[in-house]
């Protein structure tokens, strides 16, 4: 009965805290005292006993994605815990990694990284930490296949949890390009002279090489003729109006009809469609599938970060964020009812196997990063 009495005490304290009758420090102190005296296991007692975390920094991609996180995850988390989430944005993974490597330990905490690529890179730079998945029970709802690549890199402990997935497929204005033409030409439409100066592309070396492989009929995870790929990239460069550098710029170029066709991120294209733009989306064979993770950087307040990750993976939060940013969540649709909208999103896999998506081999791509990124930089400048 004593355990039940103290659980009730905790619930009453939490209700008072939520109603504003207790400030955060008093709340944590009281539940911490209850935990020390009676062994009550409460979600926040560890903070009162171990550390008083004031804030956690979260860095992501900005735009509608950050808006979704702020509305559906960060603000409710702060209301629940009293811990402020300070969010920053970045336009590219390479630039952000350089900032993290130059920072002091603890300056950056959680990053919305581009999945397995970055996970392997951060591990190689000794930036991983060891999460206690017992403190993140909602991870049990995540699609199993999304977890496997991370475990292969750090089998002893994970430094991140999967959060969403999508594809970088072909986006096109149906006023000028029909669905039939898109299916017929596939990736080659990005090097079609008929659309010179109405073609766009992301200024990301991986994406340019991936699509260069598709345009030359090669396996992106096993390219046999790299010179042929570079020639295709040069051809695209010369036909393109410009490279875009952010999701916001991608959406603007398509919405304003400055370009008619580009590869694009599935969620951003879904957002354009919601706004009423007649933009089609097509995943050609071997379209670039990817997943994103919530990565906890070495030196961060791990327990506070675990609490935030678990909160963000909760179905009500994860689904709300997914609906806001238009990318399917990492939650397994065979375990969780994802509602009406998510099954209609581009790239969504109802089976929970993701067998329809082609993911990049991180060892292959990271192993070629130094050479390929340098060469793409020269090609981008006109060489």
C-alpha positions in Angstrom: 0.0 0.0 0.0 2.9 2.3 0.7 4.1 2.1 -2.9 0.6 3.0 -4.1 0.3 5.9 -1.7 3.6 7.4 -2.9 2.7 6.9 -6.6 -0.5 8.8 -5.8 1.6 11.5 -4.1 3.7 11.8 -7.2 0.6 12.1 -9.5 -0.8 14.9 -7.2 2.6 16.7 -7.3 2.7 16.5 -11.1 -0.8 17.8 -11.3 0.1 20.8 -9.2 3.2 21.4 -11.3 1.1 21.3 -14.5 -1.4 23.7 -13.0 1.4 26.1 -12.2 1.0 25.8 -8.4 4.6 24.5 -8.1 7.7 25.8 -9.9 10.0 23.4 -11.5 12.7 23.4 -8.9 10.2 22.7 -6.1 8.6 20.0 -8.1 11.8 18.2 -8.8 13.0 18.6 -5.2 9.7 17.1 -3.8 9.6 14.1 -6.2 13.3 13.6 -5.7 12.8 13.4 -1.9 10.0 11.0 -2.4 12.2 8.8 -4.6 15.0 8.8 -2.1 12.8 8.0 0.8 10.5 5.4 -0.7 12.1 4.2 -3.9 9.3 5.6 -6.0 10.4 5.4 -9.7 9.2 8.6 -11.3 10.2 9.9 -14.7 11.9 13.1 -13.4 13.4 11.9 -10.1 16.8 11.2 -11.7 17.2 14.9 -12.6 16.5 16.1 -9.1 19.0 13.6 -7.7 21.7 13.8 -10.3 21.6 17.0 -12.2 19.5 20.1 -12.8 19.3 20.3 -16.5 18.1 23.7 -17.6 18.0 23.2 -21.4 18.8 20.8 -24.3 19.9 22.0 -27.7 18.4 20.5 -30.8 19.6 21.1 -34.3 17.6 20.3 -37.4 16.7 21.2 -41.0 14.5 24.2 -40.4 11.4 25.2 -42.2 8.2 23.1 -41.9 10.2 20.4 -40.1 11.3 22.7 -37.3 7.8 24.2 -37.1 6.4 20.7 -36.6 9.0 19.8 -33.9 8.4 23.0 -32.0 4.6 22.8 -32.0 4.2 19.0 -31.4 7.3 18.0 -29.5 9.5 20.8 -28.0 6.8 23.0 -26.4 4.8 20.1 -24.9 8.1 18.6 -23.6 9.0 21.9 -21.9 5.6 22.1 -20.4 5.9 18.6 -19.1 9.5 18.7 -17.8 10.4 22.4 -17.4 13.5 21.8 -19.6 13.8 24.3 -22.4 14.6 23.1 -25.9 16.8 25.5 -27.8 16.6 24.7 -31.5 19.1 25.6 -34.2 19.1 24.9 -37.9 21.6 23.8 -40.5 21.4 23.5 -44.3 23.9 20.7 -44.8 25.4 17.8 -42.8 29.0 18.5 -43.7 28.9 22.1 -42.4 27.1 21.0 -39.2 29.6 18.3 -38.5 32.5 20.8 -38.8 30.7 23.0 -36.3 30.3 20.1 -33.8 33.9 19.0 -34.2 35.1 22.6 -33.4 32.7 23.0 -30.4 33.2 22.4 -26.7 31.7 19.2 -25.2 28.1 19.7 -24.4 27.6 22.7 -26.7 25.6 20.6 -29.1 23.2 17.9 -27.8 20.7 16.3 -30.2 20.8 16.5 -34.0 18.3 15.4 -36.6 20.9 13.7 -38.8 20.6 12.1 -42.1 20.6 8.6 -40.9 23.3 6.0 -41.4 25.8 8.2 -43.3 26.2 10.6 -40.5 25.9 8.0 -37.8 29.0 6.3 -39.1 30.8 9.6 -39.6 30.1 10.8 -36.1 31.2 7.4 -34.6 34.4 7.6 -36.6 35.1 11.0 -35.0 34.4 9.7 -31.5 31.2 11.7 -31.1 28.9 8.9 -30.1 27.5 8.3 -26.6 25.8 5.2 -25.1 22.1 5.5 -24.7 20.2 3.5 -22.1 17.3 2.2 -24.2 15.5 1.2 -20.9 14.9 4.9 -20.5 13.5 5.1 -24.1 10.8 2.4 -24.0 9.0 3.8 -27.0 11.9 2.6 -29.1 10.2 -0.8 -29.1 7.6 0.7 -31.5 10.2 1.6 -34.1 10.5 -0.4 -37.4 13.1 -3.0 -36.8 14.9 -2.6 -40.1 15.6 1.1 -39.3 17.5 0.0 -36.1 19.7 -2.6 -37.8 22.2 -0.3 -39.6 23.0 1.6 -36.4 23.6 -1.6 -34.5 25.9 -2.8 -37.2 28.1 0.3 -36.6 27.9 0.4 -32.8 26.8 -3.1 -31.6 27.4 -2.4 -27.9 25.2 0.7 -27.6 23.3 3.1 -29.7 23.9 6.9 -29.8 20.6 7.6 -31.7 17.1 6.5 -32.4 15.5 6.4 -35.9 12.8 9.0 -36.3 11.5 9.2 -39.9 12.3 8.1 -43.4 11.6 9.1 -46.9 12.9 9.2 -50.5 14.7 11.7 -52.7 12.6 11.1 -55.8 11.6 13.1 -58.9 9.3 16.1 -58.5 7.7 17.7 -61.6 5.1 20.3 -62.6 2.2 18.4 -64.2 1.4 21.5 -66.2 4.5 20.8 -68.3 5.3 17.2 -67.7 2.8 14.4 -67.7 2.8 11.4 -65.4 3.3 9.1 -68.4 6.4 11.1 -69.6 7.9 10.9 -66.1 7.4 7.2 -65.8 8.9 6.7 -69.3 12.0 8.8 -68.8 12.6 8.4 -65.1 15.9 9.8 -63.8 17.0 10.6 -67.4 14.5 13.5 -67.5 17.0 15.5 -65.4 19.4 15.4 -68.4 16.8 16.0 -71.1 17.7 19.0 -73.2 14.0 19.8 -73.8 13.9 21.2 -70.3 17.1 23.2 -70.3 17.0 26.0 -67.7 13.9 24.5 -66.2 15.8 21.7 -64.3 16.9 21.9 -60.7 19.0 19.7 -58.4 20.3 19.6 -54.9 23.9 20.8 -54.4 24.8 17.6 -52.5 27.5 15.4 -53.8 25.8 12.1 -52.7 22.6 13.0 -54.4 24.3 14.1 -57.6 26.3 10.9 -57.8 23.3 8.7 -56.9 21.3 10.2 -59.8 24.3 10.1 -62.1 24.4 6.4 -61.4 20.7 6.0 -62.3 21.1 8.1 -65.4 23.9 5.8 -66.6 22.1 2.5 -65.7 24.3 1.7 -62.8 23.8 0.4 -59.2 24.4 3.4 -56.9 25.8 1.1 -54.3 28.2 -0.5 -56.8 29.3 2.0 -59.5 31.5 0.4 -62.1 32.2 3.4 -64.4 32.7 6.5 -62.4 33.8 8.6 -65.3 30.4 8.0 -67.0 28.7 9.2 -63.8 30.8 12.4 -63.8 29.8 13.0 -67.4 26.1 12.7 -66.5 26.6 15.1 -63.6 28.3 17.6 -65.9 25.4 17.3 -68.4 22.9 17.9 -65.6 24.9 20.9 -64.3 24.9 22.5 -67.8 21.1 22.0 -68.3 20.0 23.1 -64.8 18.9 26.5 -63.9 20.6 26.2 -60.6 21.3 23.9 -57.7 19.1 24.4 -54.7 20.5 24.3 -51.2 17.6 23.9 -48.8 14.1 22.5 -48.6 12.6 26.0 -48.6 14.4 26.9 -51.8 13.3 23.6 -53.4 9.7 24.4 -52.6 10.0 28.0 -53.8 11.6 27.1 -57.2 8.8 24.6 -57.9 5.9 26.7 -56.6 7.1 29.8 -58.6 7.6 27.6 -61.7 11.2 28.7 -62.0 11.9 25.0 -62.6 9.6 22.2 -63.9 11.6 19.2 -62.7 14.1 18.3 -60.0 14.9 15.5 -57.6 13.3 16.5 -54.3 12.6 15.3 -50.7 9.3 13.4 -50.5 8.0 15.4 -47.5 8.6 18.8 -49.0 6.8 17.7 -52.2 3.9 16.5 -50.1 3.8 19.9 -48.5 3.6 21.6 -51.9 0.8 19.3 -52.9 -1.1 20.2 -49.7 -0.7 23.9 -50.6 -2.6 23.1 -53.9 0.4 23.0 -56.3 0.0 20.4 -59.1 3.4 18.9 -58.4 3.8 15.2 -59.2 6.2 12.8 -57.4 7.8 9.7 -58.7 10.3 7.3 -57.2 12.2 5.7 -60.1 13.7 2.2 -59.6 16.5 2.4 -57.0 15.3 5.9 -55.9 17.3 7.3 -53.1 15.7 6.0 -49.8 16.9 7.4 -46.6 16.2 7.6 -42.9 16.8 10.2 -40.3 17.7 9.8 -36.7 17.8 11.8 -33.5 21.5 11.6 -32.5 22.8 12.4 -29.0 26.3 13.9 -29.3 29.1 13.0 -26.9 29.2 15.4 -23.9 25.4 15.9 -23.7 23.2 15.5 -20.6 22.3 12.0 -21.6 19.4 11.3 -19.2 17.6 14.5 -20.2 18.2 13.7 -23.9 16.8 10.2 -23.3 13.7 11.7 -21.8 13.2 14.0 -24.8 13.8 11.1 -27.3 11.2 9.0 -25.5 8.8 11.9 -25.6 9.4 12.4 -29.3 8.9 8.7 -30.1 5.6 8.5 -28.2 2.9 7.8 -30.8 0.9 10.9 -30.2 4.0 13.1 -30.6 5.6 11.2 -33.4 2.4 11.0 -35.4 1.8 14.7 -35.0 5.3 15.6 -36.1 5.0 13.3 -39.1 1.8 14.9 -40.1 3.4 18.3 -39.7 6.5 17.6 -41.7 5.0 15.1 -44.2 7.6 12.3 -43.7 6.5 8.9 -42.4 7.6 8.3 -38.8 10.0 5.5 -37.8 7.1 3.9 -35.9 6.0 0.5 -37.3 2.5 0.8 -38.8 1.9 -2.9 -37.9 2.3 -2.0 -34.2 0.8 1.5 -34.0 -2.3 3.0 -35.6 -0.8 5.8 -37.6 -4.1 7.5 -38.5 -5.4 8.5 -41.9 -2.8 10.9 -43.3 0.5 9.1 -42.9 -0.5 6.1 -45.1 -1.0 8.5 -47.9 2.4 10.1 -47.7 5.1 9.5 -50.4 7.5 6.7 -49.5 5.2 5.2 -46.7 5.6 1.4 -46.4 2.6 -0.2 -44.7 4.4 -3.5 -44.3 7.0 -2.2 -41.9 9.8 -4.0 -43.9 10.8 -1.1 -46.1 11.7 -3.6 -48.8 10.5 -1.2 -51.5 13.2 1.4 -50.6 16.9 1.3 -51.6 19.2 2.6 -48.9 22.8 3.7 -49.4 25.6 1.4 -48.2 27.3 3.6 -45.6 30.6 1.8 -45.8 30.7 2.1 -49.6 29.7 5.8 -49.6 31.7 7.0 -46.6 34.7 5.1 -48.0 34.5 7.2 -51.2 33.5 10.4 -49.6 37.0 12.1 -49.6 37.6 11.5 -53.3 34.0 12.0 -54.6 33.1 15.1 -52.6 36.4 16.8 -53.7 35.7 15.9 -57.3 32.1 17.1 -57.2 33.3 20.4 -55.8 35.5 20.8 -58.9 32.6 19.7 -61.2 30.2 22.1 -59.5 32.6 25.0 -60.3 32.6 24.1 -64.0 35.5 21.7 -64.4 
